[in-house]
Amino acid sequence: MDDLGRLLVYMLGHKPAEFGLVPSPEGFVPLKELLKAVHEEPGWRHVRQSHINEVLLGKDRFLFEIDGNRIRARERKWEQNFEYPERPSVPKILFTAVRRKAHPVVMEKGLISSAGRYLVLSSDEEMSMKIGKRRDPQPVLLRVEAEKAGKEGISIYPFDTLFLCEEIPPRYIHGPPVVKETLAPPVETAYKPATPGTFPLDLARDPDPMRRSRGRKQKGWKEAARKTRRSKRR
């Protein structure tokens, strides 16, 4: 087995939580998420989808299973238990990182998992930021009163070194204050239309100087026209 194959076996089959990965109950991880986790490891930044494809087509292909855009290890040494949340073992404070755009909504309405997924919490700030940066280069780190939430009926499930849940109400979430954008006051102008659907015409602002000169009669034009007619009669 080559080095990349060994790494994938360890990440998918032995310690996915160590890399901030939470497989589905069937053990599948999206290939896109797996690739991001591989890039975070020193010396593996060069790995591309094509390299993973080579492993899946090589001599180690029997160690993995592909389902569309997901991958899993056929032999898994970890387990998930979503039947009995272990409230006594939940730390007092856990962390999670959210996208900057989602920050105001989370502080107002709380955290809610998407369909078929779980919210991922960690007691390690660095791990939470690592997971958050997979969705936003500069995520917002939030603190969750996990122990209090667990005692008040919020189910939080341990998954190795991570903790999973379906939702966290806003009363348990603490983070940086939300900065509301202030709108600049409107600029007042002297221009006011006389009536609806009309506007005053200011010839002095016409960008075509030739048009202004063509539309204005020069002084004495009547006298010049009379002289021209007299000369023609002669």
N, C-alpha and C positions, 0 to 999 in steps of 0.2 A: 504494500500500500504506500502511495506517495504521500508527501507531507500535507498537501491540501486535502486529500482524502481522509487522513487521520484527523485533521482539524475539524472537518465537517462531521465526522462520526462523533467526536467529543462534543461539539456544539449541539448537535441534534439528538444524540442518543444518550449522553451522560450528564452534561451540565448546561442546559440551555439558559437557565436563570443567571448563571455566571456571566453571560454575554448580553443580558437584558432581553432575552427572547422568551416569549410565552407561546408555546405551541398550542394548537387546538386540542380538544380532548382526544382526538384521533392521532395526535402527534405531528401534524403538519405545520410548517412554517412557510409563509410566503417567500419565494425566492428573492424578491426585492429586499425584504427585511433582512434576510440571511446575508445578502451581499453587503448591506450597510454595516452589519455587525462584524463581518470579516474585515472590512476596511478599517475598522477601529483598532484592530490588533496590530501591534508593531511588526513591520515587515510584510504585511499582506495588503497594502494599499493598491498594489498593482493588479490584484485579481479582478477579472471581469466575468461576465456571464459565460463567455466562451470557455473559460478555464473550468468552471463548474460543469459545463456540458461535457468537457473532455473526461472528467471524473465519472460522470454518469454513463459514458459510452465505453469506459475502459474496463480494466480487470476488476475494479471495485464496485461496478454498477449494481451487483446483487446486494450491496449493503444499504441501498437507498431505494426509495419509491417516489415516483413523481405523480402528482394529480393536478393536471392543468398547470397553473403557475405556482404550485406549492410542492414542497419536498419534505420528506421525513426519513428518519433512520428506521430500518426494519426492526432492529433490536434496540429497545429503549430501557434504560435503567432508572428512570424517574417516573413519578406518578403525580396525578392531580386529584385532589379530593374536594369536591364541591358539595358534599352532603352535610358535613359537620364543620362549620367554621370554628376555629380554635381561638376564641376570644381571649382567654387568659394569656396566651402567648403573643398577642399583638402588642408591639411597642407603643409607648405613649404617643410618640410623634412619628409620622411617616411623611415622605416627600414625594412629590410628583411635579413634572414640568409640563406646561401647556404652551400652545402657540400664543404669540403675542395678541393676535386678533381674537383669540378665544378668551383671553384673560378677563375682560370686562363681563362677558356672559357667565363665565364660571363663578366669579365673585358674587354675581347676583342670583344665579339659578343653580349653582353647584355642578358637580361632575356626574355625567351620565355616560355609560359605555354604549358603544355602537352595537348593532345586532351581531350576535355570535362572537363578541369580543369581551374582554374584561379590562377594567382600569388597572393599571400597573403602578403599585406604590413600592417604595423602597425606604429602608432606614438610612441609606447612604445617599447623601446629596449628589455626589459625583455620578453615581449610577443613574439617578433620576435625570440629571442634566444630559447624560450620554443618550438615554432613551429619547428625551425630549428633542435633542438636536437632530434626530432622524426625521423630524417633521418640521422643524423651524431652526435656522442657524442660531437664533438668539431667543430661546424659550424663556418663559417666566417660571421661576421655581416657587412652588406653593407648599405650605406646611399643612398637614392634616392631623387633627386630633383623633388619631386612630383608636386609641384605647377607649376614649370617651364615646366615640361613635359605636364601637363594638358593644359596650355596655348598654347602650341605648337602642340596640336592635339592628344596627347595620352589620350585615354579614361580610366579614373580611376573611379571605382564605389564604393561608400560607402556601407558597410555592417555592420550596427551597429557600433562597435568601430574599425572594420577592414576596409581595402580598397583592392579592387580587380581590376586586370587588366590582359590583355592578353599578353602584352609585354612591356618591357622597354629598349630602345636603350642604348648602352654603354655610350653615352655622358652624361647621367643623373645619372650614377652610380659612387659612390666613395667608396673606401675601402682600406684595407691594400695593399701595393705593392705586386705584384706577385714575389715570390722568385723562380728563375729558378735554377734547379739542375745543378751543374757543374760536368762534367764527369772527372774522374781521368785520367791523361795522361798515355798512354800505357807504360809498363815497357819494357825497351830494354834488350835483351838477346844476349849472344855471339853465340848462336846456329843459324846457317844458313845452310839450306840444300844445298848440292852441285848442284843437278839438281832436276827439278820437279819430285815428286814421289819417291825420294830417301832420305835417311838420313844417316849420318855417325854413325857407330857403335863404342861405347866406352866401351870396355871390363872392364875398371876399375870401371864403374858404374853398372855393373851387380849385382843384389841383391843376386845372388846365388853363394857364394864363392866356393862351391864344383864343380860347373860347370866350374869356372875359372881354378881350379886346374886340373880338368880332361882334359881340352882342351890344357894344356901346358906341353910339354915334359921336364923332368928334365935333367939337365946337366949330361953327361956321360952315357946316356942310351944306346948308340951304343956299348960301351965297355962292359957294363953289359950283353947285348944280346949275344955278341960273346963268353963271358965266359960261359954262360949257354949252348950254342950250343956245345962248346968243351967238357964240362963235360958230356953231353949226349952221345957223340961219344965214350968216354972212357968206 
